[in-house]
Amino acid sequence: MIVCQCGVVSDRSVDAALTEGARTVSAVCRSTGAGQDCGSCIFAVRALVCRHRDREAARLAVDGAAS
């Protein structure tokens, strides 16, 4: 799915940036080029960042409980 129409940035690109270490909306935007023009995609990028954080927190909770 295209998240940023102006920069033609997909959700896969955002996920890749997060996997490679981006931890904030600003870092994702710098890495992918999203949000550089009109900025209307910022809410979608933020949702993807939050979803990634939630998945990471759940994974860490499961890993911690297994230890």
PQR file with spaces between the fields and no chain letter, atoms N, CA, C, O and H, PARSE charges and radii, in Angstrom:
ATOM       1  N    MET     1       0.845   -1.163    0.000 -0.4000 1.5000
ATOM       2  CA   MET     1       0.000    0.000    0.000 -0.0000 2.0000
ATOM       3  C    MET     1       0.901    1.240    0.000  0.5500 1.7000
ATOM       4  O    MET     1       1.910    1.281    0.704 -0.5500 1.4000
ATOM       5  N    ILE     2       0.542    2.214   -0.766 -0.4000 1.5000
ATOM       6  CA   ILE     2       1.276    3.483   -0.805 -0.0000 2.0000
ATOM       7  C    ILE     2       0.852    4.324    0.392  0.5500 1.7000
ATOM       8  O    ILE     2      -0.333    4.597    0.579 -0.5500 1.4000
ATOM       9  H    ILE     2      -0.277    2.181   -1.338  0.4000 1.0000
ATOM      10  N    VAL     3       1.814    4.727    1.191 -0.4000 1.5000
ATOM      11  CA   VAL     3       1.561    5.546    2.367 -0.0000 2.0000
ATOM      12  C    VAL     3       1.703    7.019    2.017  0.5500 1.7000
ATOM      13  O    VAL     3       0.910    7.847    2.464 -0.5500 1.4000
ATOM      14  H    VAL     3       2.777    4.505    1.039  0.4000 1.0000
ATOM      15  N    CYS     4       2.707    7.344    1.223 -0.4000 1.5000
ATOM      16  CA   CYS     4       2.985    8.727    0.828 -0.0000 2.0000
ATOM      17  C    CYS     4       2.864    8.835   -0.690  0.5500 1.7000
ATOM      18  O    CYS     4       3.684    8.300   -1.436 -0.5500 1.4000
ATOM      19  H    CYS     4       3.352    6.672    0.860  0.4000 1.0000
ATOM      20  N    GLN     5       1.834    9.532   -1.121 -0.4000 1.5000
ATOM      21  CA   GLN     5       1.613    9.703   -2.556 -0.0000 2.0000
ATOM      22  C    GLN     5       2.698   10.584   -3.189  0.5500 1.7000
ATOM      23  O    GLN     5       3.161   10.301   -4.294 -0.5500 1.4000
ATOM      24  H    GLN     5       1.168    9.967   -0.515  0.4000 1.0000
ATOM      25  N    CYS     6       3.093   11.629   -2.503 -0.4000 1.5000
ATOM      26  CA   CYS     6       4.071   12.568   -3.070 -0.0000 2.0000
ATOM      27  C    CYS     6       5.426   11.903   -3.312  0.5500 1.7000
ATOM      28  O    CYS     6       6.053   12.109   -4.350 -0.5500 1.4000
ATOM      29  H    CYS     6       2.717   11.859   -1.606  0.4000 1.0000
ATOM      30  N    GLY     7       5.865   11.107   -2.344 -0.4000 1.5000
ATOM      31  CA   GLY     7       7.165   10.463   -2.444 -0.0000 2.0000
ATOM      32  C    GLY     7       7.089    9.030   -2.928  0.5500 1.7000
ATOM      33  O    GLY     7       8.110    8.353   -3.049 -0.5500 1.4000
ATOM      34  H    GLY     7       5.356   10.940   -1.500  0.4000 1.0000
ATOM      35  N    VAL     8       5.879    8.568   -3.206 -0.4000 1.5000
ATOM      36  CA   VAL     8       5.614    7.179   -3.615 -0.0000 2.0000
ATOM      37  C    VAL     8       6.334    6.212   -2.656  0.5500 1.7000
ATOM      38  O    VAL     8       7.165    5.399   -3.063 -0.5500 1.4000
ATOM      39  H    VAL     8       5.050    9.119   -3.108  0.4000 1.0000
ATOM      40  N    VAL     9       5.980    6.337   -1.376 -0.4000 1.5000
ATOM      41  CA   VAL     9       6.570    5.514   -0.323 -0.0000 2.0000
ATOM      42  C    VAL     9       5.522    4.491    0.113  0.5500 1.7000
ATOM      43  O    VAL     9       4.385    4.845    0.424 -0.5500 1.4000
ATOM      44  H    VAL     9       5.306    6.997   -1.046  0.4000 1.0000
ATOM      45  N    SER    10       5.914    3.239    0.131 -0.4000 1.5000
ATOM      46  CA   SER    10       4.981    2.178    0.501 -0.0000 2.0000
ATOM      47  C    SER    10       5.114    1.825    1.976  0.5500 1.7000
ATOM      48  O    SER    10       6.080    2.203    2.639 -0.5500 1.4000
ATOM      49  H    SER    10       6.838    2.951   -0.121  0.4000 1.0000
ATOM      50  N    ASP    11       4.119    1.089    2.475 -0.4000 1.5000
ATOM      51  CA   ASP    11       4.186    0.605    3.851 -0.0000 2.0000
ATOM      52  C    ASP    11       5.361   -0.350    4.025  0.5500 1.7000
ATOM      53  O    ASP    11       5.929   -0.440    5.113 -0.5500 1.4000
ATOM      54  H    ASP    11       3.334    0.782    1.936  0.4000 1.0000
ATOM      55  N    ARG    12       5.725   -1.056    2.978 -0.4000 1.5000
ATOM      56  CA   ARG    12       6.889   -1.946    3.045 -0.0000 2.0000
ATOM      57  C    ARG    12       8.179   -1.153    3.243  0.5500 1.7000
ATOM      58  O    ARG    12       9.076   -1.593    3.961 -0.5500 1.4000
ATOM      59  H    ARG    12       5.263   -0.983    2.094  0.4000 1.0000
ATOM      60  N    SER    13       8.272    0.004    2.614 -0.4000 1.5000
ATOM      61  CA   SER    13       9.447    0.862    2.803 -0.0000 2.0000
ATOM      62  C    SER    13       9.519    1.376    4.235  0.5500 1.7000
ATOM      63  O    SER    13      10.598    1.447    4.824 -0.5500 1.4000
ATOM      64  H    SER    13       7.543    0.362    2.030  0.4000 1.0000
ATOM      65  N    VAL    14       8.372    1.732    4.789 -0.4000 1.5000
ATOM      66  CA   VAL    14       8.326    2.190    6.177 -0.0000 2.0000
ATOM      67  C    VAL    14       8.723    1.049    7.102  0.5500 1.7000
ATOM      68  O    VAL    14       9.526    1.245    8.014 -0.5500 1.4000
ATOM      69  H    VAL    14       7.495    1.674    4.311  0.4000 1.0000
ATOM      70  N    ASP    15       8.171   -0.143    6.878 -0.4000 1.5000
ATOM      71  CA   ASP    15       8.530   -1.301    7.695 -0.0000 2.0000
ATOM      72  C    ASP    15      10.026   -1.604    7.606  0.5500 1.7000
ATOM      73  O    ASP    15      10.654   -1.942    8.609 -0.5500 1.4000
ATOM      74  H    ASP    15       7.519   -0.302    6.137  0.4000 1.0000
ATOM      75  N    ALA    16      10.592   -1.482    6.410 -0.4000 1.5000
ATOM      76  CA   ALA    16      12.029   -1.723    6.236 -0.0000 2.0000
ATOM      77  C    ALA    16      12.842   -0.703    7.022  0.5500 1.7000
ATOM      78  O    ALA    16      13.837   -1.058    7.655 -0.5500 1.4000
ATOM      79  H    ALA    16      10.082   -1.207    5.595  0.4000 1.0000
ATOM      80  N    ALA    17      12.428    0.559    6.988 -0.4000 1.5000
ATOM      81  CA   ALA    17      13.135    1.594    7.745 -0.0000 2.0000
ATOM      82  C    ALA    17      13.080    1.296    9.241  0.5500 1.7000
ATOM      83  O    ALA    17      14.070    1.482    9.949 -0.5500 1.4000
ATOM      84  H    ALA    17      11.620    0.847    6.474  0.4000 1.0000
ATOM      85  N    LEU    18      11.931    0.837    9.719 -0.4000 1.5000
ATOM      86  CA   LEU    18      11.792    0.494   11.131 -0.0000 2.0000
ATOM      87  C    LEU    18      12.655   -0.706   11.487  0.5500 1.7000
ATOM      88  O    LEU    18      13.283   -0.731   12.545 -0.5500 1.4000
ATOM      89  H    LEU    18      11.127    0.686    9.143  0.4000 1.0000
ATOM      90  N    THR    19      12.687   -1.683   10.624 -0.4000 1.5000
ATOM      91  CA   THR    19      13.506   -2.871   10.851 -0.0000 2.0000
ATOM      92  C    THR    19      14.993   -2.512   10.871  0.5500 1.7000
ATOM      93  O    THR    19      15.775   -3.120   11.602 -0.5500 1.4000
ATOM      94  H    THR    19      12.177   -1.663    9.764  0.4000 1.0000
ATOM      95  N    GLU    20      15.375   -1.524   10.068 -0.4000 1.5000
ATOM      96  CA   GLU    20      16.773   -1.110    9.985 -0.0000 2.0000
ATOM      97  C    GLU    20      17.178   -0.145   11.098  0.5500 1.7000
ATOM      98  O    GLU    20      18.329    0.289   11.152 -0.5500 1.4000
ATOM      99  H    GLU    20      14.740   -1.030    9.474  0.4000 1.0000
ATOM     100  N    GLY    21      16.238    0.193   11.988 -0.4000 1.5000
ATOM     101  CA   GLY    21      16.627    0.988   13.141 -0.0000 2.0000
ATOM     102  C    GLY    21      15.929    2.314   13.340  0.5500 1.7000
ATOM     103  O    GLY    21      16.112    2.937   14.386 -0.5500 1.4000
ATOM     104  H    GLY    21      15.304   -0.160   11.944  0.4000 1.0000
ATOM     105  N    ALA    22      15.141    2.775   12.391 -0.4000 1.5000
ATOM     106  CA   ALA    22      14.398    4.017   12.597 -0.0000 2.0000
ATOM     107  C    ALA    22      13.409    3.794   13.734  0.5500 1.7000
ATOM     108  O    ALA    22      12.731    2.767   13.764 -0.5500 1.4000
ATOM     109  H    ALA    22      14.992    2.269   11.541  0.4000 1.0000
ATOM     110  N    ARG    23      13.313    4.726   14.662 -0.4000 1.5000
ATOM     111  CA   ARG    23      12.448    4.549   15.825 -0.0000 2.0000
ATOM     112  C    ARG    23      11.416    5.659   15.986  0.5500 1.7000
ATOM     113  O    ARG    23      10.534    5.567   16.840 -0.5500 1.4000
ATOM     114  H    ARG    23      13.864    5.560   14.638  0.4000 1.0000
ATOM     115  N    THR    24      11.520    6.707   15.170 -0.4000 1.5000
ATOM     116  CA   THR    24      10.581    7.825   15.271 -0.0000 2.0000
ATOM     117  C    THR    24       9.990    8.120   13.905  0.5500 1.7000
ATOM     118  O    THR    24      10.502    7.673   12.878 -0.5500 1.4000
ATOM     119  H    THR    24      12.236    6.781   14.476  0.4000 1.0000
ATOM     120  N    VAL    25       8.903    8.879   13.910 -0.4000 1.5000
ATOM     121  CA   VAL    25       8.287    9.292   12.650 -0.0000 2.0000
ATOM     122  C    VAL    25       9.299   10.103   11.834  0.5500 1.7000
ATOM     123  O    VAL    25       9.416    9.918   10.622 -0.5500 1.4000
ATOM     124  H    VAL    25       8.487    9.242   14.744  0.4000 1.0000
ATOM     125  N    SER    26      10.022   10.995   12.498 -0.4000 1.5000
ATOM     126  CA   SER    26      11.020   11.812   11.791 -0.0000 2.0000
ATOM     127  C    SER    26      12.099   10.953   11.149  0.5500 1.7000
ATOM     128  O    SER    26      12.500   11.197   10.011 -0.5500 1.4000
ATOM     129  H    SER    26       9.927   11.145   13.482  0.4000 1.0000
ATOM     130  N    ALA    27      12.565    9.953   11.878 -0.4000 1.5000
ATOM     131  CA   ALA    27      13.604    9.077   11.337 -0.0000 2.0000
ATOM     132  C    ALA    27      13.084    8.277   10.149  0.5500 1.7000
ATOM     133  O    ALA    27      13.798    8.090    9.163 -0.5500 1.4000
ATOM     134  H    ALA    27      12.239    9.755   12.802  0.4000 1.0000
ATOM     135  N    VAL    28      11.854    7.811   10.238 -0.4000 1.5000
ATOM     136  CA   VAL    28      11.253    7.072    9.113 -0.0000 2.0000
ATOM     137  C    VAL    28      11.123    7.993    7.905  0.5500 1.7000
ATOM     138  O    VAL    28      11.433    7.593    6.783 -0.5500 1.4000
ATOM     139  H    VAL    28      11.274    7.963   11.038  0.4000 1.0000
ATOM     140  N    CYS    29      10.669    9.218    8.129 -0.4000 1.5000
ATOM     141  CA   CYS    29      10.502   10.164    7.014 -0.0000 2.0000
ATOM     142  C    CYS    29      11.835   10.503    6.367  0.5500 1.7000
ATOM     143  O    CYS    29      11.925   10.586    5.142 -0.5500 1.4000
ATOM     144  H    CYS    29      10.417    9.542    9.040  0.4000 1.0000
ATOM     145  N    ARG    30      12.869   10.701    7.171 -0.4000 1.5000
ATOM     146  CA   ARG    30      14.198   10.978    6.605 -0.0000 2.0000
ATOM     147  C    ARG    30      14.692    9.790    5.795  0.5500 1.7000
ATOM     148  O    ARG    30      15.281    9.959    4.727 -0.5500 1.4000
ATOM     149  H    ARG    30      12.797   10.633    8.166  0.4000 1.0000
ATOM     150  N    SER    31      14.454    8.603    6.300 -0.4000 1.5000
ATOM     151  CA   SER    31      14.947    7.391    5.654 -0.0000 2.0000
ATOM     152  C    SER    31      14.208    7.064    4.360  0.5500 1.7000
ATOM     153  O    SER    31      14.812    6.607    3.389 -0.5500 1.4000
ATOM     154  H    SER    31      13.976    8.466    7.168  0.4000 1.0000
ATOM     155  N    THR    32      12.907    7.301    4.354 -0.4000 1.5000
ATOM     156  CA   THR    32      12.086    6.883    3.209 -0.0000 2.0000
ATOM     157  C    THR    32      11.728    7.999    2.248  0.5500 1.7000
ATOM     158  O    THR    32      11.409    7.735    1.089 -0.5500 1.4000
ATOM     159  H    THR    32      12.416    7.672    5.143  0.4000 1.0000
ATOM     160  N    GLY    33      11.776    9.243    2.707 -0.4000 1.5000
ATOM     161  CA   GLY    33      11.343   10.365    1.878 -0.0000 2.0000
ATOM     162  C    GLY    33       9.881   10.708    2.071  0.5500 1.7000
ATOM     163  O    GLY    33       9.375   11.633    1.436 -0.5500 1.4000
ATOM     164  H    GLY    33      12.036    9.458    3.648  0.4000 1.0000
ATOM     165  N    ALA    34       9.196    9.982    2.934 -0.4000 1.5000
ATOM     166  CA   ALA    34       7.789   10.282    3.222 -0.0000 2.0000
ATOM     167  C    ALA    34       7.696   11.610    3.962  0.5500 1.7000
ATOM     168  O    ALA    34       8.628   12.003    4.664 -0.5500 1.4000
ATOM     169  H    ALA    34       9.607    9.231    3.450  0.4000 1.0000
ATOM     170  N    GLY    35       6.581   12.293    3.806 -0.4000 1.5000
ATOM     171  CA   GLY    35       6.326   13.518    4.541 -0.0000 2.0000
ATOM     172  C    GLY    35       7.143   14.715    4.131  0.5500 1.7000
ATOM     173  O    GLY    35       7.156   15.710    4.856 -0.5500 1.4000
ATOM     174  H    GLY    35       5.824   11.974    3.236  0.4000 1.0000
ATOM     175  N    GLN    36       7.818   14.670    3.021 -0.4000 1.5000
ATOM     176  CA   GLN    36       8.705   15.758    2.609 -0.0000 2.0000
ATOM     177  C    GLN    36       7.993   16.856    1.823  0.5500 1.7000
ATOM     178  O    GLN    36       8.492   17.978    1.734 -0.5500 1.4000
ATOM     179  H    GLN    36       7.808   13.861    2.432  0.4000 1.0000
ATOM     180  N    ASP    37       6.835   16.541    1.256 -0.4000 1.5000
ATOM     181  CA   ASP    37       6.129   17.544    0.463 -0.0000 2.0000
ATOM     182  C    ASP    37       4.905   18.071    1.204  0.5500 1.7000
ATOM     183  O    ASP    37       5.013   19.035    1.961 -0.5500 1.4000
ATOM     184  H    ASP    37       6.430   15.629    1.328  0.4000 1.0000
ATOM     185  N    CYS    38       3.757   17.461    1.001 -0.4000 1.5000
ATOM     186  CA   CYS    38       2.519   18.009    1.573 -0.0000 2.0000
ATOM     187  C    CYS    38       2.325   17.614    3.029  0.5500 1.7000
ATOM     188  O    CYS    38       1.652   18.334    3.767 -0.5500 1.4000
ATOM     189  H    CYS    38       3.669   16.677    0.386  0.4000 1.0000
ATOM     190  N    GLY    39       2.893   16.495    3.467 -0.4000 1.5000
ATOM     191  CA   GLY    39       2.789   16.084    4.862 -0.0000 2.0000
ATOM     192  C    GLY    39       1.510   15.373    5.253  0.5500 1.7000
ATOM     193  O    GLY    39       1.332   15.032    6.423 -0.5500 1.4000
ATOM     194  H    GLY    39       3.440   15.911    2.868  0.4000 1.0000
ATOM     195  N    SER    40       0.617   15.140    4.310 -0.4000 1.5000
ATOM     196  CA   SER    40      -0.647   14.493    4.661 -0.0000 2.0000
ATOM     197  C    SER    40      -0.467   13.028    5.044  0.5500 1.7000
ATOM     198  O    SER    40      -1.393   12.422    5.583 -0.5500 1.4000
ATOM     199  H    SER    40       0.761   15.417    3.360  0.4000 1.0000
ATOM     200  N    CYS    41       0.675   12.458    4.787 -0.4000 1.5000
ATOM     201  CA   CYS    41       0.924   11.049    5.108 -0.0000 2.0000
ATOM     202  C    CYS    41       1.444   10.839    6.521  0.5500 1.7000
ATOM     203  O    CYS    41       1.592    9.696    6.954 -0.5500 1.4000
ATOM     204  H    CYS    41       1.427   12.950    4.350  0.4000 1.0000
ATOM     205  N    ILE    42       1.721   11.899    7.239 -0.4000 1.5000
ATOM     206  CA   ILE    42       2.337   11.783    8.558 -0.0000 2.0000
ATOM     207  C    ILE    42       1.506   10.913    9.496  0.5500 1.7000
ATOM     208  O    ILE    42       2.064   10.153   10.287 -0.5500 1.4000
ATOM     209  H    ILE    42       1.601   12.827    6.887  0.4000 1.0000
ATOM     210  N    PHE    43       0.185   11.013    9.418 -0.4000 1.5000
ATOM     211  CA   PHE    43      -0.664   10.217   10.299 -0.0000 2.0000
ATOM     212  C    PHE    43      -0.565    8.732    9.969  0.5500 1.7000
ATOM     213  O    PHE    43      -0.584    7.897   10.873 -0.5500 1.4000
ATOM     214  H    PHE    43      -0.269   11.630    8.776  0.4000 1.0000
ATOM     215  N    ALA    44      -0.461    8.399    8.700 -0.4000 1.5000
ATOM     216  CA   ALA    44      -0.299    7.001    8.299 -0.0000 2.0000
ATOM     217  C    ALA    44       1.075    6.482    8.720  0.5500 1.7000
ATOM     218  O    ALA    44       1.196    5.346    9.178 -0.5500 1.4000
ATOM     219  H    ALA    44      -0.445    9.078    7.966  0.4000 1.0000
ATOM     220  N    VAL    45       2.098    7.300    8.568 -0.4000 1.5000
ATOM     221  CA   VAL    45       3.441    6.901    8.999 -0.0000 2.0000
ATOM     222  C    VAL    45       3.449    6.701   10.512  0.5500 1.7000
ATOM     223  O    VAL    45       4.020    5.728   11.004 -0.5500 1.4000
ATOM     224  H    VAL    45       2.001    8.223    8.196  0.4000 1.0000
ATOM     225  N    ARG    46       2.825    7.605   11.244 -0.4000 1.5000
ATOM     226  CA   ARG    46       2.770    7.479   12.699 -0.0000 2.0000
ATOM     227  C    ARG    46       2.056    6.189   13.100  0.5500 1.7000
ATOM     228  O    ARG    46       2.490    5.505   14.026 -0.5500 1.4000
ATOM     229  H    ARG    46       2.361    8.395   10.843  0.4000 1.0000
ATOM     230  N    ALA    47       0.975    5.856   12.417 -0.4000 1.5000
ATOM     231  CA   ALA    47       0.250    4.617   12.723 -0.0000 2.0000
ATOM     232  C    ALA    47       1.137    3.399   12.504  0.5500 1.7000
ATOM     233  O    ALA    47       1.101    2.457   13.296 -0.5500 1.4000
ATOM     234  H    ALA    47       0.622    6.412   11.664  0.4000 1.0000
ATOM     235  N    LEU    48       1.929    3.407   11.440 -0.4000 1.5000
ATOM     236  CA   LEU    48       2.833    2.290   11.174 -0.0000 2.0000
ATOM     237  C    LEU    48       3.942    2.205   12.221  0.5500 1.7000
ATOM     238  O    LEU    48       4.327    1.108   12.627 -0.5500 1.4000
ATOM     239  H    LEU    48       1.958    4.172   10.796  0.4000 1.0000
ATOM     240  N    VAL    49       4.453    3.344   12.657 -0.4000 1.5000
ATOM     241  CA   VAL    49       5.476    3.362   13.702 -0.0000 2.0000
ATOM     242  C    VAL    49       4.888    2.802   15.000  0.5500 1.7000
ATOM     243  O    VAL    49       5.528    1.996   15.676 -0.5500 1.4000
ATOM     244  H    VAL    49       4.140    4.235   12.327  0.4000 1.0000
ATOM     245  N    CYS    50       3.687    3.221   15.343 -0.4000 1.5000
ATOM     246  CA   CYS    50       3.035    2.719   16.564 -0.0000 2.0000
ATOM     247  C    CYS    50       2.764    1.222   16.467  0.5500 1.7000
ATOM     248  O    CYS    50       2.962    0.489   17.436 -0.5500 1.4000
ATOM     249  H    CYS    50       3.167    3.875   14.794  0.4000 1.0000
ATOM     250  N    ARG    51       2.318    0.770   15.310 -0.4000 1.5000
ATOM     251  CA   ARG    51       2.069   -0.661   15.125 -0.0000 2.0000
ATOM     252  C    ARG    51       3.363   -1.452   15.300  0.5500 1.7000
ATOM     253  O    ARG    51       3.364   -2.515   15.921 -0.5500 1.4000
ATOM     254  H    ARG    51       2.158    1.365   14.523  0.4000 1.0000
ATOM     255  N    HIS    52       4.457   -0.938   14.756 -0.4000 1.5000
ATOM     256  CA   HIS    52       5.756   -1.604   14.893 -0.0000 2.0000
ATOM     257  C    HIS    52       6.175   -1.658   16.366  0.5500 1.7000
ATOM     258  O    HIS    52       6.632   -2.695   16.846 -0.5500 1.4000
ATOM     259  H    HIS    52       4.456   -0.075   14.252  0.4000 1.0000
ATOM     260  N    ARG    53       6.018   -0.542   17.079 -0.4000 1.5000
ATOM     261  CA   ARG    53       6.372   -0.513   18.502 -0.0000 2.0000
ATOM     262  C    ARG    53       5.536   -1.511   19.291  0.5500 1.7000
ATOM     263  O    ARG    53       6.053   -2.200   20.170 -0.5500 1.4000
ATOM     264  H    ARG    53       5.647    0.301   16.689  0.4000 1.0000
ATOM     265  N    ASP    54       4.248   -1.590   18.981 -0.4000 1.5000
ATOM     266  CA   ASP    54       3.372   -2.536   19.678 -0.0000 2.0000
ATOM     267  C    ASP    54       3.802   -3.978   19.440  0.5500 1.7000
ATOM     268  O    ASP    54       3.813   -4.792   20.364 -0.5500 1.4000
ATOM     269  H    ASP    54       3.827   -1.030   18.267  0.4000 1.0000
ATOM     270  N    ARG    55       4.156   -4.289   18.202 -0.4000 1.5000
ATOM     271  CA   ARG    55       4.615   -5.644   17.879 -0.0000 2.0000
ATOM     272  C    ARG    55       5.918   -5.958   18.608  0.5500 1.7000
ATOM     273  O    ARG    55       6.094   -7.062   19.125 -0.5500 1.4000
ATOM     274  H    ARG    55       4.148   -3.628   17.451  0.4000 1.0000
ATOM     275  N    GLU    56       6.832   -4.986   18.649 -0.4000 1.5000
ATOM     276  CA   GLU    56       8.103   -5.183   19.340 -0.0000 2.0000
ATOM     277  C    GLU    56       7.876   -5.377   20.839  0.5500 1.7000
ATOM     278  O    GLU    56       8.497   -6.241   21.457 -0.5500 1.4000
ATOM     279  H    GLU    56       6.689   -4.090   18.229  0.4000 1.0000
ATOM     280  N    ALA    57       6.993   -4.578   21.418 -0.4000 1.5000
ATOM     281  CA   ALA    57       6.707   -4.702   22.850 -0.0000 2.0000
ATOM     282  C    ALA    57       6.089   -6.058   23.154  0.5500 1.7000
ATOM     283  O    ALA    57       6.439   -6.685   24.154 -0.5500 1.4000
ATOM     284  H    ALA    57       6.488   -3.876   20.916  0.4000 1.0000
ATOM     285  N    ALA    58       5.177   -6.517   22.310 -0.4000 1.5000
ATOM     286  CA   ALA    58       4.556   -7.826   22.517 -0.0000 2.0000
ATOM     287  C    ALA    58       5.591   -8.938   22.385  0.5500 1.7000
ATOM     288  O    ALA    58       5.578   -9.895   23.158 -0.5500 1.4000
ATOM     289  H    ALA    58       4.893   -6.008   21.497  0.4000 1.0000
ATOM     290  N    ARG    59       6.475   -8.817   21.423 -0.4000 1.5000
ATOM     291  CA   ARG    59       7.525   -9.825   21.239 -0.0000 2.0000
ATOM     292  C    ARG    59       8.448   -9.862   22.441  0.5500 1.7000
ATOM     293  O    ARG    59       8.815  -10.940   22.909 -0.5500 1.4000
ATOM     294  H    ARG    59       6.485   -8.039   20.794  0.4000 1.0000
ATOM     295  N    LEU    60       8.826   -8.702   22.944 -0.4000 1.5000
ATOM     296  CA   LEU    60       9.702   -8.640   24.109 -0.0000 2.0000
ATOM     297  C    LEU    60       9.008   -9.198   25.353  0.5500 1.7000
ATOM     298  O    LEU    60       9.646   -9.844   26.185 -0.5500 1.4000
ATOM     299  H    LEU    60       8.528   -7.826   22.564  0.4000 1.0000
ATOM     300  N    ALA    61       7.714   -8.950   25.476 -0.4000 1.5000
ATOM     301  CA   ALA    61       6.967   -9.484   26.619 -0.0000 2.0000
ATOM     302  C    ALA    61       6.924  -11.002   26.578  0.5500 1.7000
ATOM     303  O    ALA    61       7.079  -11.661   27.606 -0.5500 1.4000
ATOM     304  H    ALA    61       7.196   -8.426   24.800  0.4000 1.0000
ATOM     305  N    VAL    62       6.713  -11.557   25.390 -0.4000 1.5000
ATOM     306  CA   VAL    62       6.688  -13.014   25.236 -0.0000 2.0000
ATOM     307  C    VAL    62       8.068  -13.585   25.499  0.5500 1.7000
ATOM     308  O    VAL    62       8.201  -14.596   26.188 -0.5500 1.4000
ATOM     309  H    VAL    62       6.588  -11.022   24.555  0.4000 1.0000
ATOM     310  N    ASP    63       9.095  -12.948   24.957 -0.4000 1.5000
ATOM     311  CA   ASP    63      10.473  -13.422   25.181 -0.0000 2.0000
ATOM     312  C    ASP    63      10.834  -13.348   26.655  0.5500 1.7000
ATOM     313  O    ASP    63      11.490  -14.250   27.178 -0.5500 1.4000
ATOM     314  H    ASP    63       8.986  -12.127   24.396  0.4000 1.0000
ATOM     315  N    GLY    64      10.414  -12.284   27.332 -0.4000 1.5000
ATOM     316  CA   GLY    64      10.702  -12.129   28.746 -0.0000 2.0000
ATOM     317  C    GLY    64       9.976  -13.144   29.604  0.5500 1.7000
ATOM     318  O    GLY    64      10.521  -13.619   30.600 -0.5500 1.4000
ATOM     319  H    GLY    64       9.881  -11.552   26.908  0.4000 1.0000
ATOM     320  N    ALA    65       8.757  -13.480   29.230 -0.4000 1.5000
ATOM     321  CA   ALA    65       7.975  -14.455   29.986 -0.0000 2.0000
ATOM     322  C    ALA    65       8.531  -15.871   29.802  0.5500 1.7000
ATOM     323  O    ALA    65       8.408  -16.712   30.691 -0.5500 1.4000
ATOM     324  H    ALA    65       8.315  -13.094   28.420  0.4000 1.0000
ATOM     325  N    ALA    66       9.136  -16.123   28.652 -0.4000 1.5000
ATOM     326  CA   ALA    66       9.688  -17.452   28.363 -0.0000 2.0000
ATOM     327  C    ALA    66      10.999  -17.697   29.102  0.5500 1.7000
ATOM     328  O    ALA    66      11.414  -18.842   29.280 -0.5500 1.4000
ATOM     329  H    ALA    66       9.235  -15.439   27.929  0.4000 1.0000
ATOM     330  N    SER    67      11.650  -16.618   29.530 -0.4000 1.5000
ATOM     331  CA   SER    67      12.962  -16.763   30.193 -0.0000 2.0000
ATOM     332  C    SER    67      12.844  -17.269   31.596  0.5500 1.7000
ATOM     333  O    SER    67      13.855  -17.442   32.276 -0.5500 1.4000
ATOM     334  H    SER    67      11.313  -15.687   29.385  0.4000 1.0000
